[in-house]
Amino acid sequence: MILVDKEIERLLRKRKGISIKPQIDRDLQIQPSSLDLRLGNTFSKIKSHTGDIHLHHAIEYEEYEIEDGESFNIPANSFTLAETLEYINLPDNISAFVEGRSSVGRAGLQVENAGWVDNGFEGTITLELKNLTNKNIIIKPGIRICQLVFSRTELPLNSYDGKYMRQKGATGSRMYKDSELNNKEG
């Protein structure tokens, strides 16, 4: 079941509910069935000199250029990672979908992430940003960039405790930690 505004509000006030820091502007960020998140100030992109990307070998953290700033240029037809300003902590019975905001998408900026935030996750959310236009897109931290759509789950056997737990910043791929990739042959 997707949670609506009054349930989101209730869970934000509840001691063991949804925790978000810094404090949100409830009037601006709580929507009828979602919660808008703002853009943080850390951006990462894959270094241009690293050559081809072989997912079966994965890419290491050192292959990213990380930038902080008051604005960021996403060149035409390019890809970058960004972080949310909000650090979230979900309880064991709440998960969330990450969706781009329609107004941002209509300007030509596609906002993605893995699409799912597991119950029990804690950290900032890394967003994959794709400029679909033939012009540069300049973005500034603090704008509402995406939305979380919350869903109540049955109490799980396990809550999230994966390789992105407590991440901060625009975190690059950690596929190199996947057990099936530990065999570095071929």
KAPEVEN-V514003 format. One record per residue. N is the residue number from 0. PSI is psi in whole degrees, -180 to 180 (NA if undefined). OMEGA is omega in whole degrees, -180 to 180 (NA if undefined). D_FIRST is the distance of its C-alpha to the first C-alpha in whole Angstrom. Layout:
n: <N N>
psi: <PSI PSI>
omega: <OMEGA OMEGA>
d_first: <D_FIRST D_FIRST>
This chain:
n: <0 1 2 3 4 5 6 7 8 9 10 11 12 13 14 15 16 17 18 19 20 21 22 23 24 25 26 27 28 29 30 31 32 33 34 35 36 37 38 39 40 41 42 43 44 45 46 47 48 49 50 51 52 53 54 55 56 57 58 59 60 61 62 63 64 65 66 67 68 69 70 71 72 73 74 75 76 77 78 79 80 81 82 83 84 85 86 87 88 89 90 91 92 93 94 95 96 97 98 99 100 101 102 103 104 105 106 107 108 109 110 111 112 113 114 115 116 117 118 119 120 121 122 123 124 125 126 127 128 129 130 131 132 133 134 135 136 137 138 139 140 141 142 143 144 145 146 147 148 149 150 151 152 153 154 155 156 157 158 159 160 161 162 163 164 165 166 167 168 169 170 171 172 173 174 175 176 177 178 179 180 181 182 183 184 185>
psi: <131 134 143 174 -46 -32 -38 -47 -45 -44 -28 -29 -25 139 -42 34 -140 127 130 130 140 171 141 161 98 -40 -34 -38 -25 119 175 -35 34 175 120 140 152 159 131 -168 17 131 146 145 155 133 139 -21 12 -7 -161 154 118 103 -28 -14 -20 165 140 159 -36 -12 11 144 128 132 145 150 173 -15 163 137 122 106 159 139 42 174 139 161 146 168 158 150 -37 136 119 155 112 140 173 -15 18 131 173 147 144 126 147 153 141 -43 -36 -44 -37 -17 -1 7 115 127 121 169 -170 -11 -14 136 114 151 140 -4 146 129 -179 159 128 129 140 120 129 120 111 1 175 19 157 145 122 126 150 138 148 -17 150 117 -32 178 147 132 115 147 136 139 164 154 124 165 -39 141 166 132 46 -168 -10 6 133 25 149 142 173 90 125 177 137 32 -28 -14 -6 133 -36 -13 -1 -22 104 10 149 NA>
omega: <177 -177 179 -172 -177 177 176 179 180 -179 176 179 -175 -178 179 179 177 179 179 177 -3 -178 -180 172 -174 -179 -177 -169 180 -180 -178 179 178 178 179 174 -177 179 175 -176 177 -179 178 172 180 -180 -176 -176 -176 179 -178 176 178 -176 179 172 180 180 -177 -179 -176 -178 179 170 -178 180 171 177 179 172 -178 178 172 -177 179 176 -179 -174 174 175 177 178 171 175 -176 172 -175 175 -179 175 -176 -177 178 172 -176 170 173 -180 174 175 -179 -179 179 179 180 175 176 180 179 -180 180 160 179 175 -172 173 -176 173 -179 -180 175 177 170 180 175 -179 173 -177 179 176 -177 -176 175 177 174 173 178 179 -180 175 178 179 175 -170 -176 178 173 174 -174 177 176 180 169 177 -174 171 -180 170 -177 174 -174 -173 178 180 179 178 174 -179 179 -171 179 -178 174 179 180 177 179 -176 -178 179 179 173 -172 -180 172 NA>
d_first: <0 4 6 9 13 14 11 12 16 16 15 17 20 19 22 19 16 16 20 21 25 27 25 23 24 22 23 23 20 17 16 14 11 12 15 19 21 24 27 29 33 33 33 34 35 37 41 43 45 43 44 42 38 38 35 36 38 35 36 37 36 40 40 38 39 37 38 37 38 38 37 36 38 36 38 38 36 35 33 32 30 29 27 25 26 24 24 20 19 16 16 15 12 10 11 11 12 16 17 20 21 22 25 26 26 28 30 30 29 26 24 22 21 20 17 15 15 15 14 17 19 21 23 24 22 25 24 26 28 30 32 32 35 39 39 39 36 36 33 34 32 29 28 24 24 20 17 14 10 8 5 6 8 11 14 16 19 20 19 20 23 24 27 25 25 26 27 29 30 30 30 31 30 31 31 34 33 31 33 34 35 38 40 42 44 44>
